[in-house]
Amino acid sequence: MTGLLSWLAAPRADRGIRFSRPDGGWDPWPYPKLAGLARGHAAGLTARGVRPGDVVGLVLATGPGFVGTLFGTLLAGATASPLAPPATFDDPERYAQHLATALAAMRPRLVVVDPGSAPSVTQAAARAGVPTIDVGELPGEAAEAPRADPARLALLQFTSGTTGAVRGVRVPYAALEANVGAIRDWLELTPDDPTASWLPVHHDMGLVGCLLAPVVTGADLWLLTPAEFVRRPTRYLECFGRHGARLTAMPGFGLAHVVRRVRPEQLAGLDFARWRAVIVGAERIQPSTLERFAGLLAPYGLRREALLPAYGLAEATLAVTGLPLRTGWRQVPGPDGVPVVGCGGPLAGARVTVTDDDARPVDDGVVGEIVVGGTGVTDGYAGGAAFRDGTVRTGDAGFVRDGELFVLGRLGDSLKVRGRAVFAEDVDALLGATLDAPPGRLATVLGLLAGAPTVVVHLEHPRPEWLPRIPGLVRSLVPEAAVHVVPVPAGTVPRTTSGKPRRRLLWRRHLADAAPPGPAGPVRARRGSG
């Protein structure tokens, strides 16, 4: 077996995964029981025609069925391709389009579904000529796993679709094992270091960082669903303050949700002194979010240096840079004076350079495109060419200072203003800090309309006093811009499966139904849709 599967040969009986139950309890699965489930699923997949090198789609919620099918697929010598379940989308038509695009790219032998996902997935798969099977129909036990050589590709990992249609990233075993190893080294992860996570298991951060890394290490893992975290973030915090978890990861909006929903009195009796690492990534990080999260939990033992800003992407398997343990994060003024949080230096095996428009490296502190190379870089996209020279041009803008990467935002979500670039994330950061607006409730898009710089600020359920202040704040970064403020109902800004605003979709909608921009910067209402 490869290193990724070696835990299956001698799983630790005193360690395992605890899956949250809707009744507030936990469903414990020791690793020997999960190993048996994986062997049974491998046998069941093989019996249904899955052969080495085939792709198996997984449309499964967080639970034992996902873990068993994931490792069963790898044991059968096939490539696993996790997909978002329908419940993660609030628009059935958009989910159907997402699924059709993914199925066309992956061309799976079959798709494994759970009862909650079956109706919509089965219809889409049938149109694509792909059979589906309910995860409950796979056997739960098998004495011996099929001894197939693993496929060269371990995963077909779909991106979150920030800049357009989702794309399947071809993740070889070598890249996946190298990245998991780099994460373990970075976090000093041992079998005695429990992890807890609420992240979706179909997404790279939840899958690679918060599932594969602890399982391969043989450490305890506490898993909640994203919906449970949203409803009751205190249950997630109890994993650390009561049950002893030490490691986790999440986007900045997860920290903001904790700050918004959790009151200090709800933390009474919890002890976070052993909580070693909160990896924060997936989007530009607001310094105020880090400060408030640390401030809320500090009286109960959380150290400020436990917050570890990081940078990564599916095209590099997951992790690229990260703040070292026990160092403490820092912020510096960005090109527009808006504070930018550092995301640490490259992890083991990773390389990071920043280049200009002609792909030439730029000097320290100069903004350009982030280019990533190293052992974690994947093969490329399904149906597309391999990444040239083993490097990824990320489409993200940033700069390096004293060996640390500072990420500004997407290159396609910016405007040139008097010779400098202003990013949508800059505007989000300024508005969030000045208005005290939670990051999950606003999304800015920038572009040119009739040659004029235009800024559209989408606000979910805004406070009335925010609205008149926004045009002046925006114009401090984008002078002479036409500023449109669009209040929408809560939860209706379209987002990727990882929670990032789909800014280009928002811009296209603005082009389709907005009035021509005017100098007054109107505040207008519009029905939101997700």
C-alpha positions, 0 to 999 in steps of 0.5 A: 500500500502507498503511504496514503493507505498504510493506516489501513494495514494496522489501524489504531484501535484507540483512535478514530473519527467521531461524527456528529449526530443531529441529536447533539451526540457523537457517533464514534468510529474507531479506525479498525471499524473504518478500515473494515468499511473501506475494505467492504466498499472497495469489494463492492465497487470492484463487484460493480465493475470499477477497475484500476484507473477508473473515476468514482464520483462521491456525492455524499454528506459528511459521515462514515459513508464518505470516509468508507467510499473515499478509501474504498475507491483508492483501495480498488485502484480507482480515482476518487472525485468528491462532489458537493451534495445538493444541499450546499446549493440553494438553487436547483438549476445552478446545482444541476449545471454544476453537476453536469459540468463536473460529470462531463469533466470526470467521466466516472465509471459510477457515482455513489450517492446517499439518500439525501442526494439521490433524486437530483444526482440520479437524474443528472447522472442518467442524462450523462449516461452514468450509473449511480449507486446508493452508498447503503448498497455497498457492503459494510464488511470484507475480510480482504481488500482488493489488492489493486495497484493504486491509480496514478491519480488519487483525486479528481478534485473540483475547484470551488468555481470562484472565477467561472465554471468548476474545473477538475484538478488531477491530483497524483498520489505523489502530490497528495502524499507530499502535501499531506506530509508538508501539512503534518510537518508544519503543524507537528501533527502526531497521533496524540493531536486531535483535529476538529472540523466543520468544513465540507469534505468535498472541498480541498481544505476540508478533505486534504487538511482536515480529513486525510492528514489526521486519518493518515496520522492516526489521530482522533478527529471530530467532524461536524457538518457545515450546517451544524456549525452554522446553527451551533458554533458553540458545539464546534468550540466544545471540541477544543475546550472540552474534548481536547482537539488542538488543530483545525482550519477554516476560512475567515468567514468561519471566524466571523461567524463565531464572533457574531454568534457566540457570547462570552458567557457561553464559553464558561467552563471551556479551556482552549489552552491546548488549542495549537493551530487555527489555520485561516485561509481560502480568502483574503483575511481581515485583521479585525476578524483575527483580532476579534476571534482571538479577543473572544477566546483569549480569556479562556486560554486561546493564544493569539499565536494559535491563529495561522494565516495560510495560502493554498489552492486546489491546483497545488493540492492544498497548502502552499504557505503558512505561518510557522507555529508559535510566531504570531501573525502580522499585518502591513499596509497594502498598496492602497494603505489597506492592511494586509495579513501575511500568510507565512512562507512556503511549506516544505517542498513548495516554491512561491514567486511573484511575477509581472505581466511578462512572467518576470519575477518582481522585487521584494514588496512589488505586487504581481501574480502569485506563481506556485511550484513544488512537490504539491503541484498537480497535473493540471485540469481534467481534459486540459493540458498539464501545468507547464514546467510544474508551476501554476499561475494562480491568477491571484495578486500579492507580494512577498516581503521578508520571505512572507507572502501577502495575498491581495485578491483575484487579478480579474476582480480589480481596477487600475486607478491612476496606475495602481490596482485596487482589488475588490477584497480591498474594498471589502476590507475597508468597508468591513473594518469601517462599518463593522460589517461581517465579511460574510454579508458583503461582496464588492465587484469592480469593473468598467461601464462605458469606460467609467470605473464602477463599483457595486457593493452587495450587502446582505440585510444591511443596517440603514446607517451603513448605506449613506456612508458607503459611496464616500468610503469606496471613493477613498480607494476608487476616486470618481467611481460610480458607486452602486449599493445593492441591499439584498436579503440575507444569504442571497449573495451567490458563493462558491462551495467554499464560501467565496463570493462569485464576483464575476457572476455578480458583475454579469448580473449588474451588466444585465439589469443595472441602470447606467452608472451615474455620478451620484452613486445611487443606492438601489434595492434589488431582489437577491438570488443565490 
